[in-house]
């Protein structure tokens, strides 16, 4: 930066005052503006800190071109919305912890920062202090031997005020999100340091807690298990005083941090106490030349160009991992906020109605029987981590122009969650729902109707746009299948149908029969289709149509292919290497010499194009000389971005043949 970073503060509460006081002593930044929901509050804050600009709305502050970075100090449920809007306004972001209400919202915030190329850091100020860096050094040095147990407590007794942010359900109150997040972040940091990483993710999270009269956790305890046989005990609360601190127990001693969370707002020495077997306790004194919040502000300025801070300050992946652990802790005690439920409303994480972005990458195709275009990438809707995560993923997909959603009668409650999302967003007539049924052992025509009706009831809709039989049953004549589907068409329960894991020969037989009887035939087929050859079925009864003969049939008939496992379940990522056989499913279905040759060619072409090999693999599916639609199942928005990138890749017929080893 040429000069000092120009800061604005969103929110005027107590923590905003603390940060403003620290920023006043910074050599890297200066506070120039404050935004509040009330002009009176902005003016009062502005008078206290002699600010030239006081805005009566957050929007007005973000519209100020002189403000380069914002500190967000609103209540928890507002963090994600204003972090996203700050990123969209091109502002660098320091957001109070927790970054969002849950992992799903945090994921959306991170992607907004990535997409808009701005700095983002979650404001765990203790992570920026030299005491924390020294603690990490001590653990990594092995001074107490192999770490076995981590204890972290941050708890206090506040006066009960049901309308105050600490206790109000609608403000995301309770101990876990307010200060339990510190304990969780410390445990993950130390477990990482003990195992040679910047942080570690828990393998298991168990918890208990007391839910008070305002429906938030007054106090709670968690037990975490990390790689390396490391265990953690966490305690938190906003209505119970406990002995705050952090302790680390190793095979050869222990470390005690008396003041881990607020080492001192003023520049003062802090102490870490090391106990080693058979030796007197050693006091490790850590000096600091700046106040705590000054260090935090300077950390932002010093890392602006990298867009993330360096560990032990919070990186994006660190924040996302911490939010996942907090979600698990809350789930263990049954704490779900009303704003996380499907009935909470129709707005996205950014606080606005769902809409397709004007600029998006999505391409579309046509399937007979539908009056809607169908997105070339169809989104899988496995239930996953619950409604907040599903909503974040489906919102993000829809905003990118996606409108096709793949679900099934047997996918847990995925059809129910999809229906909740469709209803909450009010988009039923804008989307294409692909419903599946008749899975083994119920792959019989008479199973289609009752299963479909059950799915439609769970999805709260009158019809499915496309219905697919999950499996064929060759013992049943194709006429019986066609007759059953045409009954559903006449009843208005579906608009089109097709077969998943049907041989192309049986598809052709069914359509020949349908034509002879004046019936509607299959409009599409959904088999495995990918650059990699499916060596063995992923599941029993699976059928692939990636071979040359099948491709020739598809090109001749122009039958649309809804390709599942279109990216060979991760075979074109670093997860698949000849020497790594840890993933039994990947090994069993995709490991073969010809596939590794395809992988090598995909890597070669990807390097020339400056994209990921998995993007090349998906582009192979999308660039076929017949209609293709790829069913994708990304777990995160970042993974979705890799899939969307394939829509911009054009492969020539020669490149398609070369990738497959045919040219």
C-alpha positions, -999 to 999 in steps of 0.1 A, spaced: 0 0 0 12 35 -8 -3 50 24 -24 41 54 -53 17 49 -86 37 51 -110 19 75 -147 21 80 -166 4 109 -200 -13 105 -217 -13 138 -212 8 169 -212 -16 199 -186 -22 225 -163 -43 204 -164 -15 177 -151 9 203 -123 -15 213 -112 -19 177 -114 19 170 -92 25 200 -66 0 187 -68 14 152 -60 49 165 -26 37 175 -19 18 143 9 29 119 -7 11 90 -43 22 91 -67 50 100 -104 51 108 -123 75 85 -159 65 87 -186 47 107 -219 32 96 -248 25 119 -285 16 114 -293 49 132 -278 83 124 -278 92 161 -255 62 169 -232 70 140 -229 107 151 -222 97 187 -195 72 177 -181 98 152 -179 125 179 -160 101 202 -134 92 176 -135 125 157 -145 109 124 -152 130 94 -178 106 80 -208 92 99 -234 72 80 -269 63 91 -268 31 71 -244 4 63 -251 8 26 -240 44 26 -207 35 42 -200 8 16 -208 33 -11 -180 56 1 -151 51 -24 -125 64 1 -132 35 25 -108 7 16 -114 -18 44 -143 -25 68 -145 -39 103 -178 -57 108 -190 -56 144 -228 -63 141 -246 -91 159 -238 -126 147 -267 -132 122 -257 -101 103 -220 -109 98 -225 -130 66 -248 -106 48 -226 -75 54 -194 -94 47 -208 -104 13 -220 -70 5 -187 -55 16 -169 -79 -7 -192 -69 -36 -184 -33 -29 -147 -41 -32 -139 -35 4 -113 -56 23 -129 -73 53 -121 -79 90 -153 -95 104 -159 -102 141 -161 -138 151 -179 -160 143 -176 -151 106 -211 -164 102 -239 -182 119 -228 -216 106 -204 -232 81 -227 -229 52 -229 -191 56 -192 -188 61 -186 -208 29 -207 -182 10 -187 -154 25 -154 -169 16 -165 -174 -20 -177 -138 -21 -142 -127 -10 -125 -150 -36 -148 -139 -64 -144 -102 -57 -106 -105 -49 -107 -88 -15 -89 -96 18 -110 -115 44 -101 -124 80 -122 -136 109 -114 -113 139 -99 -137 164 -76 -111 178 -57 -135 200 -45 -154 169 -26 -122 158 -8 -117 191 28 -128 195 18 -149 226 -1 -173 203 28 -175 179 51 -184 208 27 -210 221 27 -227 187 65 -226 186 67 -243 220 43 -271 210 62 -277 178 95 -278 196 84 -308 215 92 -292 249 64 -312 265 67 -343 243 38 -358 223 6 -338 230 -22 -359 244 -49 -336 258 -58 -299 253 -81 -280 277 -96 -247 268 -122 -226 287 -137 -193 280 -168 -186 301 -183 -158 321 -216 -149 339 -234 -121 323 -266 -105 336 -295 -122 320 -312 -100 295 -335 -118 271 -332 -89 246 -294 -86 248 -273 -102 221 -257 -128 245 -291 -144 253 -314 -135 224 -321 -165 201 -328 -142 172 -293 -127 175 -275 -160 176 -269 -158 213 -253 -184 236 -219 -194 247 -208 -217 218 -209 -190 191 -198 -161 213 -168 -175 231 -168 -213 226 -155 -204 192 -122 -193 208 -118 -226 226 -125 -246 194 -101 -225 174 -74 -230 201 -78 -267 202 -76 -270 164 -46 -247 164 -27 -267 190 -37 -301 175 -23 -289 142 9 -276 157 14 -310 175 9 -329 142 30 -306 119 1 -286 104 -12 -251 107 -44 -265 123 -62 -298 125 -98 -309 121 -115 -330 147 -124 -365 138 -152 -365 163 -171 -339 182 -194 -347 212 -211 -322 234 -235 -315 262 -250 -282 272 -277 -263 292 -302 -246 270 -317 -217 291 -351 -200 291 -342 -179 260 -335 -211 240 -297 -205 237 -268 -223 254 -261 -207 288 -231 -230 291 -218 -260 273 -189 -286 272 -174 -304 242 -150 -333 238 -130 -335 205 -109 -362 191 -81 -353 167 -56 -372 145 -26 -384 165 -47 -396 194 -51 -360 206 -82 -352 227 -96 -318 237 -119 -307 264 -137 -274 258 -159 -254 282 -178 -222 275 -207 -201 288 -223 -167 290 -242 -174 322 -216 -192 343 -182 -181 354 -154 -207 350 -117 -207 353 -106 -193 319 -73 -205 304 -57 -230 281 -37 -261 292 -18 -285 270 -7 -319 284 21 -339 268 40 -370 275 68 -350 292 50 -321 307 24 -295 303 19 -259 292 -5 -234 309 -16 -201 293 -33 -180 320 -47 -154 296 -50 -170 262 -79 -149 248 -72 -113 257 -34 -112 264 -38 -75 272 -53 -46 254 -22 -25 262 13 -35 251 25 -55 281 45 -87 287 25 -119 289 34 -153 304 32 -189 293 41 -214 320 59 -246 310 59 -276 334 84 -303 325 88 -336 344 113 -333 372 120 -296 366 108 -264 381 81 -245 362 95 -221 336 79 -188 328 81 -179 291 77 -142 288 63 -128 256 68 -91 248 44 -71 227 51 -36 214 15 -28 204 -20 -31 218 -40 -62 210 -64 -46 185 -36 -26 169 -18 -58 161 -50 -72 146 -55 -41 124 -18 -42 113 -21 -79 105 -48 -70 80 -28 -43 64 4 -64 62 -14 -92 43 -37 -72 20 -19 -83 -11 -21 -119 -2 -59 -116 5 -55 -138 36 -34 -136 67 -7 -161 76 -11 -186 104 -16 -185 133 -40 -157 123 -72 -171 107 -70 -182 71 -101 -190 51 -97 -228 55 -91 -224 92 -123 -204 96 -143 -229 76 -130 -258 97 -138 -239 129 -173 -233 118 -178 -270 109 -167 -279 145 -190 -253 160 -219 -267 139 -212 -302 153 -210 -289 189 -244 -271 185 -259 -302 168 -248 -323 197 -268 -302 222 -297 -297 198 -293 -259 193 -307 -248 160 -315 -211 154 -348 -202 140 -331 -184 111 -315 -216 101 -348 -234 95 -365 -237 61 -394 -217 72 -372 -187 82 -378 -169 49 -370 -166 12 -338 -145 13 -303 -158 6 -273 -155 29 -267 -121 13 -301 -109 25 -318 -106 -8 -343 -126 -30 -328 -154 -50 -321 -144 -86 -300 -156 -115 -269 -134 -120 -269 -114 -153 -234 -127 -160 -231 -165 -156 -215 -194 -173 -244 -218 -175 -253 -234 -208 -287 -251 -216 -301 -279 -236 -335 -293 -246 -353 -324 -234 -384 -335 -252 -416 -329 -232 -403 -300 -212 -411 -264 -219 -381 -252 -199 -345 -252 -210 -324 -276 -189 -290 -265 -174 -261 -285 -188 -249 -291 -153 -276 -307 -131 -271 -304 -93 -273 -334 -71 -293 -329 -38 -280 -355 -14 -291 -342 21 -256 -337 34 -252 -314 63 -288 -302 67 -308 -273 53 -284 -244 58 -257 -262 38 -281 -274 11 -296 -239 8 -262 -223 4 -252 -248 -23 -285 -246 -42 -287 -208 -39 -252 -206 -54 -260 -230 -82 -292 -212 -91 -275 -178 -91 -251 -192 -117 -280 -200 -139 -285 -236 -128 -321 -249 -128 -319 -287 -129 -320 -307 -96 -314 -344 -93 -331 -363 -64 -345 -397 -57 -369 -416 -36 -340 -435 -18 -317 -405 -12 -325 -402 25 -345 -370 29 -330 -352 0 -363 -348 -18 -378 -333 13 -350 -308 17 -351 -299 -20 -388 -293 -17 -382 -271 14 -357 -250 -6 -379 -247 -37 -409 -236 -16 -389 -211 6 -373 -195 -25 -406 -196 -46 -389 -210 -77 -409 -241 -86 -418 -230 -121 -382 -219 -128 -366 -252 -120 -364 -287 -135 -368 -315 -109 -354 -349 -118 -370 -375 -96 -359 -411 -95 -375 -443 -83 -377 -481 -89 -344 -488 -73 -334 -524 -66 -350 -545 -53 -381 -525 -61 -372 -520 -98 -406 -529 -112 -431 -507 -131 -458 -510 -103 -433 -493 -79 -430 -461 -99 -463 -445 -91 -464 -450 -53 -428 -440 -49 -432 -409 -71 -463 -398 -52 -444 -401 -19 -416 -380 -33 -439 -354 -46 -456 -351 -12 -422 -347 5 -412 -321 -21 -445 -302 -17 -451 -302 -55 -477 -316 -79 -453 -330 -105 -417 -339 -114 -403 -325 -146 -384 -357 -154 -388 -392 -139 -361 -418 -142 -362 -454 -132 -331 -459 -111 -326 -494 -125 -339 -516 -153 -354 -550 -147 -347 -570 -179 -371 -597 -168 -400 -573 -173 -411 -565 -209 -404 -529 -219 -441 -525 -227 -450 -527 -191 -425 -499 -182 -437 -477 -210 -473 -482 -201 -467 -473 -165 -448 -441 -174 -475 -430 -198 -501 -433 -171 -481 -409 -151 -478 -385 -181 -516 -386 -186 -521 -379 -149 -499 -349 -151 -474 -362 -125 -444 -360 -148 -435 -342 -180 -409 -366 -194 -392 -399 -184 -361 -419 -190 -340 -448 -177 -310 -447 -154 -287 -477 -157 -306 -491 -186 -288 -506 -216 -291 -486 -247 -306 -517 -264 -334 -518 -239 -340 -480 -243 -343 -485 -280 -367 -514 -276 -389 -494 -253 -390 -464 -277 -398 -487 -306 -427 -501 -287 -439 -467 -276 -439 -455 -312 -459 -485 -324 -486 -478 -298 -487 -440 -302 -472 -436 -267 -445 -412 -255 -411 -429 -253 -380 -422 -232 -368 -386 -235 -334 -392 -220 -311 -418 -205 -289 -415 -174 -260 -438 -173 -224 -434 -162 -206 -414 -189 -171 -400 -183 -136 -398 -197 -125 -426 -174 -138 -461 -181 -158 -476 -152 -138 -507 -145 -163 -522 -121 -197 -509 -112 -197 -482 -85 -229 -498 -72 -246 -531 -81 -266 -527 -113 -247 -497 -126 -242 -493 -163 -218 -471 -182 -222 -458 -217 -187 -443 -223 -175 -469 -248 -172 -462 -286 -203 -483 -295 -225 -464 -270 -212 -431 -281 -220 -439 -317 -255 -449 -308 -260 -417 -288 -247 -396 -317 -269 -414 -342 -301 -411 -321 -292 -377 -304 -307 -391 -272 -298 -368 -243 -274 -383 -218 -277 -373 -181 -243 -385 -171 -237 -395 -135 -202 -397 -121 -192 -375 -150 -159 -367 -133 -153 -404 -124 -158 -396 -87 -125 -377 -83 -103 -399 -105 -89 -368 -122 -78 -351 -89 -47 -357 -69 -67 -383 -49 -60 -409 -76 -24 -421 -79 -12 -456 -88 7 -457 -55 -23 -445 -34 -48 -473 -28 -64 -458 3 -98 -451 -13 -112 -486 -20 -141 -473 -41 -119 -452 -63 -95 -481 -67 -122 -507 -74 -141 -487 -100 -115 -466 -118 -80 -478 -113 -67 -493 -146 -37 -486 -168 -58 -472 -196 -75 -448 -172 -42 -435 -158 -31 -429 -194 -63 -408 -198 -56 -390 -166 -21 -382 -178 -34 -368 -211 -60 -347 -192 -32 -333 -170 -12 -325 -201 -40 -307 -217 -50 -290 -185 -15 -276 -181 -17 -261 -216 -50 -245 -209 -42 -233 -174 -70 -252 -157 -75 -282 -135 -75 -318 -150 -109 -324 -134 -123 -295 -154 -109 -311 -186 -126 -343 -177 -160 -326 -173 -155 -306 -205 -150 -340 -223 -185 -350 -213 -200 -316 -222 -183 -314 -257 -197 -347 -271 -215 -346 -305 -248 -354 -289 -268 -337 -260 -251 -342 -227 -260 -330 -192 -236 -337 -164 -250 -346 -129 -226 -330 -104 -224 -333 -66 -200 -307 -53 -197 -306 -15 -186 -269 -14 -190 -238 -35 -153 -239 -44 -158 -274 -59 -189 -261 -78 -167 -234 -92 -144 -260 -107 -174 -276 -124 -187 -243 -138 -153 -237 -153 -159 -266 -177 -187 -248 -193 -162 -224 -208 -139 -251 -222 -143 -261 -259 -127 -293 -270 -123 -303 -307 -132 -337 -320 -95 -344 -324 -89 -335 -287 -118 -357 -276 -104 -387 -295 -69 -379 -282 -80 -377 -245 -97 -411 -249 -66 -426 -265 -84 -431 -299 -64 -406 -320 
